[in-house]
């Protein structure tokens, strides 16, 4: 996959998934703007990319505001002349159950994930449309945004919004040759380390360099950050020129296409539905097979490689 001549911004790319994306894009030939709030992490990422023959610069700013988004796009243009790819990866967690979640918990997560995706995509699209050469928006969402997750009101809401924005922007940007897709990564990161079901495997990988079990990679689609990066490179390439408005999952050995929300079952009543009529029809009709919700956790599988 050759991205020579392309320029990409990757938000939150000092470590974890963002770093994997930035390194993979650079390895494919793209010039990369590394973004983080941690100066040491950002500069370390730039050095790593340079040592491997890639080209990268750092821009230290917390995503969310329009000013931050403009700074990222301006950095790409000033350093490399143009912008072709915007990867919105930056994120934070403030997990709490609903009755304990504060306004500050909610607002902080929405500011970085949802508003940060919006402002960065908007700034990128203004530049891409002015260039007239198309472009790519690659927006990080999550299984929590597709199915909900306990203790993640703020995060799930933001990630669901990002998937909806990808579908909306795919419509709005088609004539400009700009694609918009949501990626749904599942990988060993700082975030997944906090999930009890994954924690032992993430710890073994990071501290003892033990490979993830094959069943976890295959059945649960849970792998390393590097396992996810190929999807970002693909979506940034000419091979994905006609891929837009999709939510694509990746992790471990698993690649998935997520369904968009749709009407799964329908019933009709001439003249409309009263509350009593719905109550009578619901158990044996639409309500007989309700939709599931929440992210299924992997079960322990003793003795499996």
MARBA-722854 format. One line per 4 residues: number of its first residue (from 1); their letters; for each residue x, y, z of N, C-alpha, C. Coordinates in nm, 3 decimals, padded with zeros to 5 digits. Example, Ala and Ser with C-alpha at 12.3 -4.5 7.8 and 13.67 -1.06 7.14 Angstrom:
1) AS) 01.319 -00.569 00.780 01.230 -00.450 00.780 01.320 -00.330 00.780  01.285 -00.225 00.708 01.367 -00.106 00.714 01.290 00.003 00.787
//
This chain:
1) XXXX) 00.086 -00.118 00.000 00.000 00.000 00.000 00.089 00.124 00.000  00.081 00.204 -00.104 00.172 00.318 -00.120 00.098 00.449 -00.096  00.136 00.521 00.009 00.076 00.651 00.040 00.175 00.764 00.019  00.275 00.741 -00.062 00.375 00.844 -00.090 00.308 00.971 -00.141
5) XXXX) 00.344 01.084 -00.081 00.286 01.212 -00.120 00.164 01.251 -00.041  00.106 01.159 00.036 -00.010 01.192 00.118 00.036 01.254 00.250  -00.050 01.337 00.304 -00.024 01.401 00.434 -00.140 01.371 00.526  -00.108 01.324 00.646 -00.212 01.285 00.741 -00.191 01.351 00.876
9) XXXX) -00.302 01.385 00.942 -00.303 01.425 01.082 -00.364 01.312 01.161  -00.299 01.272 01.270 -00.354 01.169 01.359 -00.363 01.228 01.499  -00.482 01.250 01.548 -00.497 01.307 01.682 -00.473 01.200 01.787  -00.419 01.242 01.901 -00.392 01.149 02.009 -00.295 01.040 01.971
13) XXXX) -00.186 01.077 01.901 -00.099 00.974 01.843 00.036 00.962 01.911  00.046 01.006 02.035 00.170 00.990 02.108 00.192 00.849 02.159  00.086 00.772 02.170 00.095 00.636 02.224 -00.028 00.557 02.180  -00.029 00.429 02.212 -00.146 00.346 02.189 -00.188 00.334 02.043
17) XXXX) -00.319 00.331 02.022 -00.371 00.315 01.886 -00.326 00.428 01.795  -00.329 00.551 01.844 -00.290 00.664 01.761 -00.148 00.652 01.712  -00.057 00.610 01.798 00.083 00.590 01.759 00.093 00.481 01.652  00.019 00.372 01.671 00.020 00.265 01.571 -00.029 00.316 01.436
21) XXXX) -00.133 00.399 01.437 -00.183 00.456 01.312 -00.077 00.544 01.246  -00.017 00.633 01.325 00.081 00.726 01.271 00.201 00.651 01.213  00.248 00.549 01.284 00.363 00.473 01.235 00.330 00.396 01.109  00.210 00.338 01.103 00.172 00.262 00.984 00.154 00.353 00.863
25) XXXX) 00.093 00.469 00.883 00.078 00.564 00.772 00.214 00.610 00.722  00.305 00.639 00.814 00.439 00.683 00.775 00.514 00.572 00.703  00.499 00.448 00.752 00.567 00.335 00.687 00.517 00.315 00.545  00.391 00.353 00.519 00.335 00.341 00.384 00.372 00.459 00.296
29) XXXX) 00.442 00.558 00.354 00.490 00.670 00.273 00.428 00.804 00.302  00.327 00.809 00.389 00.263 00.937 00.419 00.347 01.019 00.515  00.339 01.151 00.502 00.394 01.242 00.603 00.286 01.262 00.709  00.327 01.267 00.835 00.230 01.262 00.944 00.250 01.376 01.042
33) XXXX) 00.139 01.438 01.083 00.139 01.529 01.197 00.096 01.448 01.318  00.188 01.431 01.412 00.161 01.360 01.537 00.104 01.462 01.636  -00.007 01.429 01.695 -00.071 01.518 01.792 -00.085 01.450 01.926  -00.053 01.525 02.032 -00.075 01.475 02.167 -00.068 01.594 02.263
37) XXXX) -00.110 01.573 02.387 -00.092 01.676 02.490 00.035 01.651 02.570  00.093 01.535 02.552 00.217 01.497 02.621 00.334 01.523 02.527  00.415 01.624 02.557 00.525 01.664 02.468 00.625 01.551 02.451  00.658 01.482 02.560 00.757 01.374 02.550 00.706 01.261 02.461
41) XXXX) 00.579 01.226 02.477 00.523 01.119 02.395 00.520 01.158 02.248  00.482 01.281 02.218 00.474 01.327 02.080 00.612 01.330 02.015  00.710 01.385 02.086 00.844 01.393 02.030 00.905 01.254 02.013  00.877 01.165 02.108 00.925 01.027 02.096 00.865 00.960 01.973
45) XXXX) 00.737 00.984 01.947 00.672 00.927 01.828 00.735 00.981 01.700  00.762 01.111 01.697 00.825 01.171 01.579 00.963 01.111 01.556  01.040 01.092 01.664 01.173 01.032 01.652 01.164 00.889 01.599  01.070 00.811 01.652 01.054 00.672 01.607 01.023 00.666 01.458
49) XXXX) 00.934 00.752 01.415 00.898 00.753 01.273 01.018 00.794 01.189  01.092 00.895 01.233 01.210 00.939 01.160 01.318 00.835 01.152  01.340 00.764 01.262 01.442 00.659 01.265 01.411 00.545 01.170  01.284 00.530 01.137 01.243 00.423 01.045 01.225 00.474 00.902
53) XXXX) 01.274 00.595 00.877 01.272 00.648 00.742 01.149 00.727 00.706  01.060 00.751 00.802 00.938 00.827 00.775 00.955 00.974 00.801  00.850 01.048 00.776 00.850 01.193 00.793 00.734 01.233 00.884  00.766 01.306 00.992 00.663 01.345 01.087 00.704 01.470 01.162
57) XXXX) 00.603 01.546 01.204 00.622 01.660 01.292 00.519 01.650 01.403  00.542 01.721 01.512 00.451 01.716 01.626 00.375 01.846 01.639  00.251 01.836 01.687 00.171 01.953 01.724 00.104 01.923 01.858  00.146 01.999 01.958 00.098 01.976 02.094 -00.025 02.061 02.121
61) XXXX) -00.140 01.998 02.127 -00.264 02.070 02.155 -00.371 01.969 02.195  -00.457 02.007 02.287 -00.570 01.923 02.327 -00.683 01.944 02.229  -00.729 01.837 02.165 -00.834 01.853 02.065 -00.967 01.881 02.134  -01.053 01.946 02.061 -01.186 01.983 02.110 -01.229 02.115 02.050
65) XXXX) -01.148 02.216 02.068 -01.184 02.350 02.021 -01.157 02.367 01.872  -01.222 02.466 01.813 -01.197 02.499 01.673 -01.054 02.547 01.654  -01.002 02.621 01.753 -00.865 02.670 01.743 -00.766 02.554 01.737  -00.787 02.452 01.819 -00.698 02.336 01.818 -00.702 02.266 01.682
69) XXXX) -00.822 02.251 01.626 -00.836 02.186 01.496 -00.765 02.267 01.387  -00.781 02.397 01.391 -00.714 02.482 01.292 -00.562 02.471 01.303  -00.513 02.462 01.426 -00.369 02.448 01.446 -00.316 02.319 01.383  -00.391 02.211 01.397 -00.348 02.084 01.340 -00.344 02.089 01.187
73) XXXX) -00.448 02.145 01.128 -00.451 02.156 00.982 -00.342 02.251 00.934  -00.326 02.364 01.001 -00.222 02.460 00.962 -00.083 02.398 00.972  -00.062 02.314 01.074 00.068 02.248 01.089 00.096 02.156 00.972  -00.006 02.081 00.930 00.012 01.992 00.815 00.047 02.070 00.690
77) XXXX) -00.025 02.179 00.667 -00.004 02.257 00.545 00.131 02.328 00.549  00.167 02.385 00.664 00.295 02.457 00.672 00.414 02.363 00.662  00.399 02.242 00.717 00.512 02.148 00.715 00.522 02.070 00.585  00.406 02.035 00.527 00.407 01.943 00.413 00.332 01.992 00.290
81) XXXX) 00.268 02.107 00.299 00.208 02.169 00.181 00.061 02.144 00.158  00.005 02.042 00.219 -00.136 02.012 00.197 -00.182 01.912 00.302  -00.309 01.868 00.294 -00.364 01.770 00.386 -00.455 01.675 00.310  -00.436 01.546 00.331 -00.516 01.445 00.261 -00.599 01.357 00.353
85) XXXX) -00.551 01.337 00.476 -00.614 01.240 00.566 -00.624 01.300 00.706  -00.743 01.293 00.764 -00.761 01.331 00.904 -00.809 01.208 00.980  -00.730 01.165 01.079 -00.766 01.052 01.164 -00.795 01.106 01.303  -00.921 01.098 01.345 -00.960 01.152 01.476 -00.961 01.039 01.577
89) XXXX) -00.852 01.029 01.650 -00.833 00.919 01.744 -00.832 00.962 01.890  -00.803 01.088 01.918 -00.783 01.134 02.056 -00.906 01.104 02.142  -00.881 01.062 02.265 -00.992 01.032 02.354 -00.950 01.022 02.499  -01.048 01.037 02.586 -01.029 01.020 02.730 -01.146 00.941 02.785
93) XXXX) -01.131 00.890 02.905 -01.239 00.820 02.974 -01.268 00.888 03.107  -01.395 00.894 03.142 -01.440 00.936 03.274 -01.557 00.845 03.311  -01.529 00.717 03.334 -01.634 00.616 03.351 -01.700 00.626 03.489  -01.832 00.634 03.488 -01.912 00.629 03.611 -02.055 00.589 03.573
97) XXXX) -02.124 00.524 03.664 -02.265 00.495 03.639 -02.343 00.626 03.638  -02.459 00.622 03.578 -02.538 00.742 03.553 -02.556 00.828 03.677  -02.595 00.767 03.790 -02.628 00.847 03.908 -02.505 00.905 03.978  -02.387 00.863 03.934 -02.265 00.919 03.991 -02.187 01.006 03.892
101) XXXX) -02.232 01.011 03.768 -02.161 01.087 03.667 -02.190 01.236 03.683  -02.085 01.316 03.691 -02.102 01.460 03.706 -02.113 01.528 03.570  -02.155 01.652 03.571 -02.156 01.732 03.448 -02.016 01.739 03.389  -01.917 01.753 03.477 -01.778 01.765 03.431 -01.731 01.635 03.365
105) XXXX) -01.770 01.519 03.422 -01.737 01.391 03.361 -01.795 01.381 03.220  -01.921 01.419 03.209 -01.989 01.409 03.080 -01.928 01.505 02.979  -01.914 01.630 03.019 -01.867 01.732 02.926 -01.725 01.707 02.878  -01.638 01.659 02.968 -01.498 01.638 02.930 -01.486 01.534 02.819
109) XXXX) -01.560 01.424 02.831 -01.554 01.317 02.731 -01.617 01.362 02.599  -01.731 01.428 02.606 -01.796 01.477 02.485 -01.709 01.582 02.415  -01.642 01.666 02.493 -01.556 01.770 02.435 -01.445 01.709 02.350  -01.378 01.608 02.403 -01.265 01.550 02.330 -01.313 01.460 02.216
113) XXXX) -01.402 01.367 02.246 -01.443 01.269 02.145 -01.535 01.329 02.039  -01.648 01.384 02.081 -01.749 01.426 01.985 -01.717 01.562 01.924  -01.697 01.663 02.010 -01.664 01.794 01.956 -01.527 01.791 01.887  -01.433 01.720 01.944 -01.301 01.711 01.882 -01.305 01.649 01.744
117) XXXX) -01.387 01.547 01.727 -01.405 01.487 01.594 -01.470 01.587 01.498  -01.573 01.655 01.546 -01.642 01.754 01.463 -01.548 01.867 01.420  -01.478 01.928 01.515 -01.394 02.044 01.481 -01.278 02.004 01.391  -01.216 01.888 01.419 -01.103 01.845 01.337 -01.149 01.808 01.196
121) XXXX) -01.262 01.739 01.186 -01.315 01.704 01.054 -01.353 01.829 00.977  -01.417 01.925 01.043 -01.457 02.048 00.974 -01.336 02.123 00.921  -01.234 02.141 01.005 -01.114 02.212 00.961 -01.046 02.139 00.847  -01.041 02.007 00.855 -00.979 01.928 00.749 -01.055 01.942 00.618
125) XXXX) -01.186 01.936 00.626 -01.269 01.942 00.505 -01.259 02.079 00.437  -01.253 02.184 00.515 -01.233 02.317 00.456 -01.105 02.318 00.373  -00.998 02.263 00.427 -00.871 02.258 00.355 -00.879 02.165 00.234  -00.938 02.047 00.251 -00.947 01.951 00.142 -01.030 02.004 00.026
129) XXXX) -01.142 02.068 00.059 -01.226 02.123 -00.049 -01.155 02.236 -00.123  -01.078 02.315 -00.051 -01.001 02.423 -00.116 -00.895 02.365 -00.208  -00.835 02.254 -00.169 -00.734 02.189 -00.253 -00.797 02.128 -00.377  -00.919 02.076 -00.364 -00.991 02.018 -00.477 -00.942 01.881 -00.519
133) XXXX) -00.873 01.811 -00.429 -00.816 01.681 -00.465 -00.873 01.567 -00.381  -00.985 01.589 -00.315 -01.048 01.486 -00.233 -00.978 01.471 -00.099  -01.010 01.363 -00.029 -00.950 01.342 00.101 -01.018 01.229 00.176  -00.969 01.207 00.297 -01.020 01.098 00.379 -01.043 01.146 00.522
137) XXXX) -01.161 01.117 00.576 -01.189 01.132 00.718 -01.202 00.992 00.776  -01.117 00.961 00.874 -01.118 00.831 00.939 -01.144 00.857 01.087  -01.262 00.820 01.133 -01.312 00.863 01.263 -01.322 00.744 01.358  -01.257 00.754 01.472 -01.256 00.642 01.567 -01.383 00.640 01.651
141) XXXX) -01.456 00.531 01.642 -01.570 00.509 01.730 -01.540 00.385 01.814  -01.640 00.315 01.863 -01.616 00.207 01.959 -01.736 00.113 01.962  -01.714 -00.014 02.003 -01.829 -00.101 02.027 -01.927 -00.042 02.127  -01.878 00.039 02.221 -01.968 00.103 02.317 -02.065 00.197 02.247
145) XXXX) -02.022 00.260 02.140 -02.110 00.347 02.064 -02.210 00.273 01.979  -02.183 00.146 01.952 -02.274 00.064 01.874 -02.375 -00.009 01.963  -02.332 -00.046 02.086 -02.416 -00.131 02.170 -02.439 -00.079 02.310  -02.371 00.027 02.350 -02.378 00.073 02.488 -02.282 -00.006 02.575
149) XXXX) -02.246 00.050 02.690 -02.157 -00.020 02.782 -02.176 00.033 02.923  -02.177 -00.055 03.019 -02.201 -00.018 03.159 -02.099 00.086 03.204  -02.148 00.193 03.266 -02.061 00.296 03.320 -02.006 00.393 03.219  -02.055 00.389 03.095 -01.997 00.473 02.990 -02.102 00.556 02.917
153) XXXX) -02.190 00.619 02.991 -02.290 00.706 02.930 -02.226 00.808 02.837  -02.125 00.878 02.887 -02.060 00.985 02.810 -01.987 00.930 02.689  -01.907 00.828 02.710 -01.826 00.770 02.603 -01.913 00.705 02.496  -02.012 00.627 02.537 -02.100 00.560 02.441 -02.178 00.661 02.358
157) XXXX) -02.227 00.766 02.424 -02.303 00.868 02.351 -02.215 00.938 02.248  -02.092 00.972 02.288 -02.001 01.040 02.196 -01.966 00.950 02.078  -01.937 00.824 02.105 -01.898 00.732 01.998 -02.014 00.701 01.904  -02.136 00.693 01.958 -02.253 00.675 01.871 -02.270 00.796 01.782
161) XXXX) -02.248 00.914 01.838 -02.257 01.036 01.758 -02.155 01.040 01.647  -02.036 00.990 01.672 -01.931 00.988 01.570 -01.972 00.899 01.454  -02.029 00.783 01.482 -02.076 00.696 01.375 -02.184 00.765 01.292  -02.273 00.837 01.358 -02.378 00.910 01.286 -02.318 01.022 01.201
165) XXXX) -02.216 01.089 01.253 -02.151 01.194 01.175 -02.084 01.137 01.051  -02.023 01.020 01.063 -01.959 00.959 00.946 -02.060 00.935 00.835  -02.178 00.886 00.871 -02.280 00.860 00.770 -02.331 00.990 00.708  -02.346 01.092 00.792 -02.392 01.223 00.742 -02.289 01.285 00.651
169) XXXX) -02.164 01.283 00.692 -02.058 01.346 00.612 -02.032 01.272 00.483  -02.054 01.140 00.482 -02.041 01.065 00.357 -02.135 01.121 00.251  -02.255 01.160 00.293 -02.351 01.221 00.201 -02.305 01.360 00.157  -02.263 01.440 00.254 -02.231 01.580 00.226 -02.103 01.598 00.145
173) XXXX) -02.010 01.505 00.158 -01.877 01.524 00.099 -01.853 01.443 -00.028  -01.953 01.368 -00.070 -01.933 01.279 -00.185 -01.888 01.355 -00.309  -01.951 01.468 -00.337 -01.918 01.543 -00.459 -01.775 01.598 -00.455  -01.721 01.618 -00.337 -01.584 01.669 -00.324 -01.481 01.557 -00.327
177) XXXX) -01.526 01.433 -00.338 -01.432 01.321 -00.341 -01.369 01.292 -00.205  -01.438 01.331 -00.098 -01.389 01.308 00.037 -01.473 01.197 00.101  -01.407 01.092 00.146 -01.479 00.984 00.212 -01.479 01.004 00.362  -01.579 00.948 00.428 -01.590 00.955 00.574 -01.631 00.819 00.625
181) XXXX) -01.546 00.760 00.707 -01.574 00.628 00.763 -01.543 00.625 00.911  -01.618 00.544 00.984 -01.591 00.522 01.126 -01.521 00.388 01.141  -01.417 00.384 01.223 -01.352 00.258 01.253 -01.387 00.219 01.396  -01.400 00.089 01.418 -01.440 00.036 01.549 -01.328 -00.058 01.597
185) XXXX) -01.222 -00.002 01.654 -01.107 -00.085 01.693 -01.127 -00.153 01.828  -01.070 -00.271 01.841 -01.066 -00.341 01.970 -00.923 -00.390 01.988  -00.853 -00.336 02.088 -00.711 -00.368 02.103 -00.665 -00.347 02.245  -00.550 -00.401 02.275 -00.487 -00.384 02.405 -00.432 -00.242 02.416
189) XXXX) -00.496 -00.159 02.497 -00.457 -00.020 02.514 -00.474 00.020 02.660  -00.439 00.144 02.691 -00.462 00.195 02.827 -00.609 00.186 02.864  -00.698 00.209 02.766 -00.841 00.206 02.794 -00.889 00.064 02.824  -00.850 -00.033 02.741 -00.900 -00.169 02.762 -00.833 -00.236 02.881
193) XXXX) -00.719 -00.182 02.927 -00.655 -00.236 03.046 -00.745 -00.220 03.169  -00.837 -00.124 03.163 -00.926 -00.100 03.277 -01.045 -00.195 03.279  -01.062 -00.277 03.175 -01.173 -00.372 03.168 -01.127 -00.504 03.229  -01.189 -00.547 03.340 -01.140 -00.666 03.412 -01.121 -00.789 03.324
197) XXXX) -01.211 -00.812 03.229 -01.202 -00.932 03.146 -01.078 -00.932 03.058  -01.031 -00.813 03.020 -00.914 -00.803 02.932 -00.784 -00.777 03.008  -00.794 -00.724 03.128 -00.677 -00.676 03.202 -00.564 -00.779 03.213  -00.592 -00.904 03.250 -00.480 -01.000 03.264 -00.402 -01.022 03.135
201) XXXX) -00.473 -01.021 03.023 -00.408 -01.046 02.894 -00.328 -00.924 02.849  -00.382 -00.805 02.875 -00.309 -00.683 02.841 -00.182 -00.674 02.926  -00.195 -00.707 03.054 -00.079 -00.703 03.143 00.028 -00.803 03.098  -00.013 -00.923 03.064 00.083 -01.025 03.019 00.153 -00.983 02.891
205) XXXX) 00.079 -00.917 02.802 00.137 -00.869 02.677 00.239 -00.759 02.702  00.202 -00.664 02.784 00.286 -00.546 02.804 00.405 -00.573 02.896  00.382 -00.651 02.999 00.488 -00.670 03.098 00.578 -00.790 03.070  00.523 -00.894 03.008 00.602 -01.015 02.985 00.612 -01.052 02.837
209) XXXX) 00.557 -00.964 02.751 00.562 -00.986 02.607 00.500 -01.120 02.568  00.398 -01.162 02.643 00.327 -01.285 02.610 00.223 -01.257 02.502  00.221 -01.334 02.395 00.120 -01.310 02.291 -00.021 -01.332 02.343  -00.114 -01.261 02.285 -00.253 -01.279 02.323 -00.300 -01.418 02.282
213) XXXX) -00.386 -01.482 02.361 -00.435 -01.617 02.326 -00.505 -01.616 02.190  -00.491 -01.726 02.118 -00.550 -01.733 01.984 -00.701 -01.719 01.988  -00.766 -01.774 02.094 -00.912 -01.762 02.102 -00.954 -01.617 02.123  -00.872 -01.540 02.197 -00.905 -01.400 02.220 -00.891 -01.320 02.091
217) XXXX) -00.788 -01.350 02.014 -00.768 -01.281 01.885 -00.877 -01.318 01.785  -00.914 -01.446 01.782 -01.010 -01.493 01.681 -01.154 -01.470 01.723  -01.192 -01.525 01.838 -01.333 -01.524 01.878 -01.378 -01.385 01.924  -01.293 -01.316 01.998 -01.330 -01.185 02.052 -01.279 -01.070 01.966
221) XXXX) -01.195 -01.098 01.869 -01.141 -00.991 01.785 -01.061 -00.890 01.865  -00.982 -00.940 01.959 -00.904 -00.854 02.048 -00.756 -00.878 02.021  -00.686 -00.773 01.976 -00.545 -00.788 01.942 -00.463 -00.671 01.990  -00.355 -00.646 01.920 -00.266 -00.535 01.953 -00.305 -00.411 01.874
225) XXXX) -00.248 -00.298 01.913 -00.273 -00.174 01.838 -00.227 -00.188 01.693  -00.117 -00.259 01.673 -00.065 -00.276 01.537 -00.160 -00.356 01.449  -00.239 -00.445 01.511 -00.338 -00.522 01.433 -00.444 -00.432 01.371  -00.468 -00.318 01.433 -00.574 -00.229 01.387 -00.527 -00.136 01.276
229) XXXX) -00.396 -00.107 01.274 -00.344 00.000 01.190 -00.363 -00.023 01.040  -00.367 -00.149 00.999 -00.384 -00.176 00.856 -00.514 -00.120 00.800  -00.619 -00.118 00.881 -00.746 -00.063 00.835 -00.733 00.087 00.807  -00.661 00.158 00.890 -00.642 00.302 00.870 -00.564 00.328 00.741
233) XXXX) -00.459 00.250 00.718 -00.381 00.265 00.595 -00.468 00.236 00.473  -00.546 00.129 00.480 -00.637 00.096 00.369 -00.733 00.210 00.340  -00.798 00.263 00.444 -00.897 00.369 00.422 -00.833 00.497 00.372  -00.704 00.517 00.399 -00.633 00.635 00.349 -00.588 00.620 00.206
237) XXXX) -00.599 00.501 00.150 -00.541 00.470 00.019 -00.641 00.483 -00.095  -00.588 00.474 -00.216 -00.673 00.475 -00.335 -00.764 00.353 -00.341  -00.721 00.244 -00.278 -00.801 00.121 -00.280 -00.936 00.141 -00.213  -00.947 00.243 -00.125 -01.072 00.268 -00.053 -01.145 00.392 -00.106
241) XXXX) -01.117 00.429 -00.228 -01.177 00.551 -00.284 -01.329 00.545 -00.285  -01.386 00.426 -00.296 -01.532 00.412 -00.302 -01.592 00.364 -00.170  -01.513 00.358 -00.065 -01.562 00.314 00.066 -01.595 00.438 00.148  -01.721 00.459 00.179 -01.760 00.576 00.258 -01.891 00.550 00.331
245) XXXX) -01.909 00.618 00.443 -02.030 00.603 00.521 -02.041 00.473 00.597  -01.927 00.404 00.617 -01.928 00.273 00.680 -01.872 00.278 00.821  -01.913 00.182 00.902 -01.854 00.158 01.034 -01.788 00.022 01.027  -01.655 00.021 01.034 -01.577 -00.099 01.009 -01.501 -00.136 01.136
249) XXXX) -01.522 -00.257 01.183 -01.456 -00.303 01.304 -01.332 -00.385 01.272  -01.233 -00.376 01.360 -01.111 -00.455 01.343 -01.048 -00.478 01.479  -00.990 -00.597 01.494 -00.919 -00.630 01.617 -00.871 -00.773 01.610  -00.746 -00.796 01.649 -00.692 -00.930 01.643 -00.699 -00.986 01.502
253) XXXX) -00.762 -01.101 01.487 -00.776 -01.166 01.356 -00.907 -01.131 01.286  -00.985 -01.042 01.343 -01.124 -01.021 01.301 -01.143 -00.885 01.233  -01.208 -00.887 01.118 -01.249 -00.766 01.045 -01.399 -00.774 01.025  -01.471 -00.667 01.060 -01.617 -00.673 01.055 -01.675 -00.548 00.990
257) XXXX) -01.791 -00.561 00.934 -01.871 -00.448 00.889 -01.992 -00.438 00.979  -02.002 -00.328 01.054 -02.114 -00.309 01.145 -02.238 -00.266 01.066  -02.353 -00.321 01.106 -02.479 -00.280 01.045 -02.517 -00.141 01.093  -02.580 -00.064 01.006 -02.637 00.063 01.047 -02.772 00.035 01.115
261) XXXX) -02.814 00.124 01.204 -02.948 00.105 01.263 -03.054 00.097 01.154  -03.147 00.004 01.170 -03.252 -00.013 01.071 -03.375 -00.070 01.139  -03.488 -00.059 01.071 -03.613 -00.114 01.124 -03.610 -00.265 01.107  -03.602 -00.337 01.218 -03.588 -00.483 01.211 -03.722 -00.554 01.204
265) XXXX) -03.824 -00.496 01.262 -03.958 -00.557 01.261 -04.062 -00.445 01.253  -04.173 -00.474 01.189 -04.276 -00.372 01.166 -04.414 -00.433 01.186  -04.504 -00.354 01.240 -04.644 -00.396 01.252 -04.732 -00.278 01.215  -04.851 -00.307 01.167 -04.943 -00.201 01.123 -05.080 -00.220 01.189
269) XXXX) -05.145 -00.109 01.217 -05.283 -00.111 01.265 -05.358 00.001 01.193  -05.461 -00.036 01.124 -05.538 00.065 01.051 -05.593 00.168 01.148  -05.569 00.294 01.119 -05.615 00.402 01.203 -05.516 00.441 01.311  -05.405 00.366 01.323 -05.302 00.402 01.420 -05.303 00.314 01.543
273) XXXX) -05.210 00.341 01.632 -05.187 00.257 01.749 -05.222 00.332 01.877  -05.314 00.278 01.954 -05.339 00.328 02.089 -05.244 00.256 02.185  -05.231 00.310 02.306 -05.147 00.244 02.406 -05.196 00.103 02.435  -05.329 00.085 02.447 -05.384 -00.047 02.474 -05.355 -00.144 02.360
277) XXXX) -05.363 -00.096 02.236 -05.338 -00.182 02.121 -05.191 -00.225 02.117  -05.100 -00.132 02.151 -04.958 -00.167 02.155 -04.933 -00.272 02.263  -04.994 -00.252 02.381 -04.976 -00.346 02.491 -05.025 -00.486 02.455  -05.134 -00.492 02.380 -05.189 -00.621 02.342 -05.103 -00.690 02.236
281) XXXX) -05.049 -00.611 02.143 -04.975 -00.669 02.031 -04.828 -00.694 02.063  -04.775 -00.621 02.160 -04.630 -00.623 02.183 -04.573 -00.762 02.218  -04.629 -00.836 02.314 -04.564 -00.960 02.357 -04.548 -01.063 02.246  -04.646 -01.075 02.161 -04.639 -01.175 02.055 -04.594 -01.119 01.922
285) XXXX) -04.564 -00.989 01.918 -04.523 -00.926 01.793 -04.383 -00.871 01.802  -04.371 -00.738 01.789 -04.240 -00.676 01.788 -04.160 -00.708 01.914  -04.226 -00.719 02.026 -04.156 -00.742 02.152 -04.116 -00.885 02.179  -04.148 -00.978 02.089 -04.118 -01.119 02.115 -03.970 -01.150 02.102
289) XXXX) -03.897 -01.072 02.025 -03.752 -01.091 02.008 -03.683 -00.954 02.018  -03.673 -00.901 02.140 -03.613 -00.768 02.154 -03.464 -00.767 02.118  -03.416 -00.652 02.083 -03.274 -00.635 02.051 -03.189 -00.649 02.177  -03.072 -00.706 02.162 -02.978 -00.715 02.273 -02.906 -00.581 02.290
293) XXXX) -02.838 -00.564 02.402 -02.763 -00.441 02.425 -02.645 -00.471 02.516  -02.547 -00.383 02.514 -02.427 -00.404 02.592 -02.324 -00.485 02.517  -02.197 -00.472 02.560 -02.086 -00.544 02.497 -02.065 -00.676 02.570  -02.081 -00.789 02.503 -02.057 -00.918 02.570 -01.911 -00.929 02.612
297) XXXX) -01.887 -00.968 02.735 -01.752 -00.987 02.783 -01.703 -01.129 02.753  -01.575 -01.144 02.722 -01.524 -01.279 02.695 -01.528 -01.366 02.819  -01.563 -01.491 02.802 -01.564 -01.585 02.914 -01.424 -01.643 02.932  -01.390 -01.678 03.055 -01.260 -01.740 03.081 -01.255 -01.875 03.010
301) XXXX) -01.142 -01.905 02.950 -01.129 -02.031 02.875 -01.000 -02.100 02.918  -01.006 -02.163 03.030 -00.887 -02.226 03.088 -00.834 -02.333 02.994  -00.702 -02.332 02.979 -00.637 -02.436 02.902 -00.632 -02.410 02.752  -00.696 -02.303 02.706 -00.694 -02.275 02.562 -00.573 -02.189 02.528
305) X) -00.505 -02.217 02.415 -00.387 -02.140 02.377 -00.425 -02.001 02.330
//
